[in-house]
Each structure stands twice: as structure tokens, then as C-alpha cells.
Amino acid sequence: MTKSELRKKYKALRQQLSSTDIEDKSLAIANQLLQLDIWNALFYHVFLTIETQHEVNTDYILNILSGKDKNIVISKSNFTDFSMTHYLLTDNTRLQKNTYNIPEPIDGIEIQSSQLDVVFIPLLAFDNKGNRVGYGKGFYDRFLADCKPETIKIGLSFFEAENEIIETLEDDVKLDYCVTPEKLYRF
């Protein structure tokens, strides 16, 4: 399927999920993550859930990271140039939803992409080769291209892999892992 076909398909599938489905599946994804050998790193980038898009609830991952006393990094999106600025999440971080309902930090301690060890990535679909489909603005491709090569890239999905995504581009950044409620994919 093409990226646009996959976006349409998986947006519709996510909208069919009840709030209980989302919570149960999000918890299962967080539990699957505990199987990965990623918990000795320093800086973990986590997206904050856009509830209106029925995204994976990352609160469970935030709780794991807080319990392990890790540095948690969150982003603020710039819709003019489709870039992201990253901030350390602290007890003093104030969040506000932007016009797209994305919870974002108002300000804080800025962290460079090159400092990140693990990045949890929102997506709509992915395939068996580690390609992913997001919302189509390229925020994460730009961001991940600025990370160090050894940064671990982990997609989070309610649904299993597609066989192949048609129309992948050379500058699309592939995943190292994708975690679903049922399975852990390694690429």
C-alpha cells in the first residue's frame, strides 16, 4: 500500500478503538518494552500523546522512565519549518496543547538531538523492514536524521506490521524496533 492509503486505513482503525482499548493496548506495549535491553541509557525521548488522534498513551512509558530515574526529553513542534525543539521534562515543566492538540513544553532546559540515546516514535503504520508512516509532515525524519547513528529508534503501534510500504524515500529513517501489544519487532 502507498503511504497515503496506509494513513487513511490506520487513522480509521485507531478511531474505532475505545478508550479502554487504547489503555489496555498502551499498557501491553509498555510491558513489551521492558523486554528490550535499552534501560541503561541516559536520555530518552518520548512523544506526548495526542488523545484526539487515538495515539498510544505514553504515560506508562513515562512512569517506567521516572521509576528508573532516567532523563526524559519531550518536544515542541515548529509548524513553519517542520522542526522540533527538545526539552528535559522536569517537575517544573509546564505543558500546553498547541493548535493540533499536541501537549508541548512551554519552555525549559533545551536538549540537543545528538544527546538522545533512545527515541520512542509515534506512527500510523510500519512494515517488516522497519519503514514507518507518520502523519506526513516529516517532523520525525528531520529529527532522527540529527540524532547520533547509534540512537535506538523504537516505533509504537497498536497494530501489526504491513508486508511492505510502497513509496519509501531515501531520507526516510528506519526503525530499530517496533513494539505492538502482541509482538516485538527487531529490524
C-alpha positions as CSV (number, residue, x, y, z in Angstrom):
1,M,0.0,0.0,0.0
2,T,1.1,3.6,-0.5
3,K,1.7,5.9,2.4
4,S,-1.5,7.9,1.8
5,E,-3.5,4.7,1.7
6,L,-1.9,3.5,4.9
7,R,-2.5,6.8,6.6
8,K,-6.2,6.7,5.8
9,K,-6.5,3.0,6.8
10,Y,-4.8,3.3,10.2
11,K,-6.4,6.6,11.2
12,A,-9.7,4.9,10.7
13,L,-8.7,1.8,12.6
14,R,-7.4,3.9,15.5
15,Q,-10.6,5.9,15.6
16,Q,-12.5,2.7,16.1
17,L,-10.6,1.9,19.4
18,S,-12.4,2.7,22.6
19,S,-10.7,4.5,25.4
20,T,-10.4,1.1,27.2
21,D,-8.8,-0.5,24.2
22,I,-6.3,2.3,24.0
23,E,-5.4,2.0,27.7
24,D,-5.1,-1.8,27.6
25,K,-3.1,-1.8,24.4
26,S,-0.8,1.0,25.6
27,L,-0.1,-0.9,28.9
28,A,0.7,-4.0,26.9
29,I,3.1,-2.0,24.7
30,A,4.9,-0.6,27.8
31,N,5.2,-4.1,29.2
32,Q,6.6,-5.4,25.9
33,L,9.2,-2.6,26.1
34,L,10.5,-4.0,29.4
35,Q,11.9,-7.0,27.4
36,L,14.3,-4.7,25.5
37,D,17.9,-4.1,26.6
38,I,17.5,-0.3,26.5
39,W,17.3,0.7,30.1
40,N,20.9,1.6,30.8
41,A,20.9,4.8,28.6
42,L,20.8,8.3,29.9
43,F,18.4,10.4,27.6
44,Y,15.1,9.0,26.4
45,H,12.9,11.0,24.1
46,V,9.1,10.3,24.4
47,F,6.3,11.8,22.5
48,L,3.3,13.1,24.5
49,T,0.0,11.5,23.4
50,I,-2.4,13.3,21.1
51,E,-5.6,11.9,22.6
52,T,-7.8,13.2,19.7
53,Q,-5.7,11.1,17.3
54,H,-6.1,7.9,19.5
55,E,-2.3,7.6,19.9
56,V,-0.5,5.2,22.1
57,N,-0.7,6.5,25.7
58,T,2.9,7.1,26.6
59,D,2.1,7.8,30.3
60,Y,3.0,4.2,31.1
61,I,6.4,4.6,29.5
62,L,6.9,7.9,31.3
63,N,6.2,6.1,34.6
64,I,8.8,3.4,33.7
65,L,11.4,6.0,32.9
66,S,10.6,8.1,36.0
67,G,10.8,4.9,38.2
68,K,14.3,4.2,36.7
69,D,15.3,7.8,37.3
70,K,16.1,8.5,33.6
71,N,16.3,11.8,31.8
72,I,13.1,12.2,29.9
73,V,13.0,14.5,26.9
74,I,9.9,15.9,25.1
75,S,9.5,18.1,22.1
76,K,7.9,21.3,20.9
77,S,6.9,21.4,17.1
78,N,7.5,24.3,14.8
79,F,4.9,24.1,12.0
80,T,6.7,26.8,10.0
81,D,9.8,24.7,9.2
82,F,8.6,21.3,10.5
83,S,11.4,21.1,13.0
84,M,11.3,20.1,16.7
85,T,13.0,21.6,19.7
86,H,13.6,19.2,22.6
87,Y,13.4,19.9,26.4
88,L,14.2,18.0,29.5
89,L,11.0,17.0,31.3
90,T,11.3,18.1,35.0
91,D,8.9,18.7,37.9
92,N,8.8,22.4,36.8
93,T,8.0,21.7,33.1
94,R,4.7,23.4,32.2
95,L,2.8,21.8,29.3
96,Q,0.3,23.4,27.0
97,K,-1.6,21.9,24.0
98,N,-0.9,23.6,20.6
99,T,-3.4,24.2,17.9
100,Y,-3.1,20.5,16.8
101,N,-3.8,19.3,20.4
102,I,-0.2,18.2,20.9
103,P,0.9,18.7,24.6
104,E,4.1,20.6,24.5
105,P,6.5,22.2,27.0
106,I,6.2,26.0,27.2
107,D,9.9,26.3,27.9
108,G,12.7,24.6,29.8
109,I,16.2,23.1,29.6
110,E,16.9,22.5,25.9
111,I,18.5,19.2,24.9
112,Q,20.2,18.6,21.5
113,S,19.1,15.7,19.3
114,S,22.7,14.4,19.4
115,Q,22.4,13.8,23.2
116,L,19.5,11.3,22.8
117,D,20.1,7.6,23.3
118,V,16.6,6.2,22.8
119,V,13.7,7.7,20.9
120,F,10.1,6.4,21.1
121,I,8.3,7.2,17.9
122,P,4.6,7.7,17.1
123,L,3.5,6.2,13.8
124,L,0.4,5.2,11.9
125,A,1.8,2.1,10.2
126,F,5.1,0.2,9.7
127,D,6.4,-2.7,7.6
128,N,8.5,-5.8,8.2
129,K,11.6,-3.8,7.0
130,G,11.4,-1.1,9.7
131,N,9.9,1.6,7.4
132,R,7.2,3.7,9.0
133,V,4.4,6.0,8.1
134,G,3.6,9.0,10.2
135,Y,1.3,12.0,9.6
136,G,3.3,13.1,6.6
137,K,5.0,16.3,7.6
138,G,8.4,14.8,8.1
139,F,9.0,16.0,11.6
140,Y,10.5,12.7,12.8
141,D,12.6,12.1,9.7
142,R,14.3,15.6,10.2
143,F,14.6,15.0,13.9
144,L,16.0,11.4,13.7
145,A,18.5,12.5,10.9
146,D,20.0,14.8,13.5
147,C,20.4,12.1,16.2
148,K,23.7,10.2,16.6
149,P,23.8,7.0,14.4
150,E,23.6,4.7,17.5
151,T,20.4,6.3,18.8
152,I,17.9,3.5,19.2
153,K,14.7,4.2,17.3
154,I,11.6,2.5,18.6
155,G,8.2,2.8,17.0
156,L,5.0,2.2,19.0
157,S,1.9,0.8,17.2
158,F,-1.4,-0.7,18.2
159,F,-1.4,-2.7,15.0
160,E,0.9,-5.3,13.5
161,A,3.3,-4.8,10.5
162,E,2.3,-4.4,6.9
163,N,4.3,-6.5,4.5
164,E,5.7,-3.5,2.6
165,I,5.3,0.2,2.4
166,I,5.4,1.5,-1.2
167,E,7.0,4.9,-1.9
168,T,9.7,4.9,0.8
169,L,12.2,7.7,0.3
170,E,15.9,7.7,0.7
171,D,15.8,10.1,3.6
172,D,13.1,8.1,5.5
173,V,14.7,7.0,8.7
174,K,14.0,3.3,9.6
175,L,13.2,1.9,13.0
176,D,15.4,-0.4,15.0
177,Y,12.4,-1.8,16.8
178,C,8.6,-1.5,16.7
179,V,6.5,-2.6,19.6
180,T,2.9,-3.6,19.5
181,P,0.7,-5.1,22.2
182,E,1.3,-8.5,20.8
183,K,4.8,-8.5,19.4
184,L,8.3,-7.0,19.5
185,Y,9.8,-6.4,16.0
186,R,13.6,-6.1,15.5
187,F,15.0,-4.7,12.3
